[in-house]
Structure formats: C-alpha cells, structure tokens
C-alpha cells in the first residue's frame, strides 16, 4: 500500500478504524515553526465523531498526542509524529459480516487485493477514521502557510438537491462553524439538516459537495507537467474515503461555454493583476496565477445504511442479504469540511516549499 504523499512536505498515514490508534508522520516541516498545539486539537475537534444528530454516535475524544518533532514549542526539523487513540470501537458487528461485503464499501476489493489479510473491522485502512491523521498534517501545514499569508477555507455548498447561494469570503469565515452542517448560509443550512435527518429516519444516507478556497497563494506555484498543482491536489483529495469528484473553477460546466465566455482575462486593478472571472479555478498550465484558488469536492452518500441490501457470501459464492449494523454518518459532508481543508493545505505547503518560498529553517521574523 502507498501510505505516503508529498515531496518537500511529506506525510505518512497509519492506523486502522478499530486498531489501537490513528496517526500521521509529517516529514519536511521546516525547523523553527512555533506550533500551536491547541490549534491542531481544534482542527481534530471539528472532524471528530459524535458532534451532532447528523453525524455518527461513535464517541471519541480524539485527544492529540505528539511523539516527536517538537521541542520547547518549536518544530525541530525532525519528523513530527502525531496520534490519537481509538477508545470507542465496537468490532462485534463486523465479525458477523466479514464474509458478506457491504455494498458501496471497499470490503470486496480489499479482500481481493490483500487475500483477506486486511483488517476488515470498521473498514480498517479504508475507513473515514483515518482522515484524522490527514487533519493533523493539515493543521501543521495551515500554521506554516499562515507565515506567508495563505489561508485555506472550506464549507458545505450542497446536500442532495439543496444548494447554497453565492456567499462572501467574510461570510465563510464568520458563519461556516455556526451550524452542524458547516454551511455559511443560515436558511440553506436548515434545509440541508432537514434533508439529512429525513434520510436518517428512513435508514438511508445522502451525499453532498464542499467548496474550498485558497487565499493569498502567490503566482507561480506548481510543477508541470506531471506534478501540476491541480493534479497533486486531486490525487491527495481522492485519498479521502467517499470522495468521487473534483472540479476546479467552473469544472464540468465549462463544456457549456465557448472560449470567448470561458477565458479568464487579465486586467490591472490599481497595482494588482487580477482576472475578470474564475472559470479556470485560478490555475493555468498547472501553476497558480495569484488569484484565489477554488475547487469543489463531491462526496457520495455514506454507503453504510441500515436498510437490508443485496450482497454475496464469499464462502459459498451465493447471493444473500445484508443489514449493516453499527454507528454511521447519514451524511459525511459536514465532518469532511476540515478534512478537505487539511489535505488542500498539505499539498499547498508541499508546493510552496518546493518552490523555495519557505526555507527549511524558519527565521525569527517569520
């Protein structure tokens, strides 16, 4: 398995959903960064289960422990190892369905890939729980990026057929955390929550989309032709379980436009160079153009639902039925918001370091 990603800012994910712990090793973070551990914990709190009626009832404290790479409050330049302990896992339900793969999950494909030796409890390495490690790495990356004025913001923009109207950056900053679905528009958030609660009552689930914005990113960030900025972002983001589509700028809607409509032309605004529109997502040729980068991540409905579904028995090779027990999110999107931010921040940090904008040792002025 490939569990590491990044070049200059490289992070390695480890742990399973029902194993002893979930963790990450961050290698390449410059020495001398004053790391606010409370901020890392706050990011974990945003992702942790049991937050509201629209998330799983699994109750995990997700209390951060840093094992290496930090001394006297500063990064040392050595690998940063961070973990959280699994405290509230219940594996009994998974023993009953080991040989009957759950529809929509990686149970069967993992069984074939690893000849049944993989940890199947709670999905093992394929569980959304492993994204806690992504959030730890991203929380460090966010603090690193803040030193050069780069900010990463994400919010829920769509659940089912409910979609948010246009919102400002200030509204995103101020209102995203004001409700359980993390939608910075009160009326839309209420409708989204109702849709999710209805799906939960019907023992079903529903999907949605997240918008992510990167502010303050300098022009010239990216490594064409194969390590393009959007290519590396897409690869990393697709490591998030249940994510099924990535779009930059206008995405698939570009097929409806002519070139005269889709081209983002440049203009001078005071002493700044800006574009009139954002159809390209602020990336050209795989390189940032200095405008706010925008992307959209779409998540499928949570595959674990309580309804009886069709499946197979791997022991008998016969068709059978399955009813998935346990504690699951009726919609994963609200808890995926900090994950999308974290993964995006980690990739941006990697590319910023690769371009030499940040040095391997932080100066006191930074």
Secondary structure, DSSP 8 states (H G I E B T S, - for coil): ---EE-SSSEEEEEE-TTSSEEEEEEE---BT-B--HHHHHHHHHHH-S-SSTTS---------EEEESEETTEE-SS-EEEEEE--S---HHHHHTTTS--TTSSHHHHHHHTTT-S--GGGGGGSGGGHHHHHHHHHHHHHHHHTTT-EEEEEEEEETTEE-----HHHHHHHGGGSTT--S-HHHHHHHHHHHHHHHHTT----EEEEEEEES--TT--BTTTB-HHHHHHHHHTTSTTEEEEEETTGGGGGGS-HHHH---EEEETTEEEES--TTTTEETTEE-SS-EEEEEEE---S--SSEEEEEETTTTEEEEEE--S---S--HHHHHHHHHHHHHHHHHHHHHHTTSS-SB--TT-
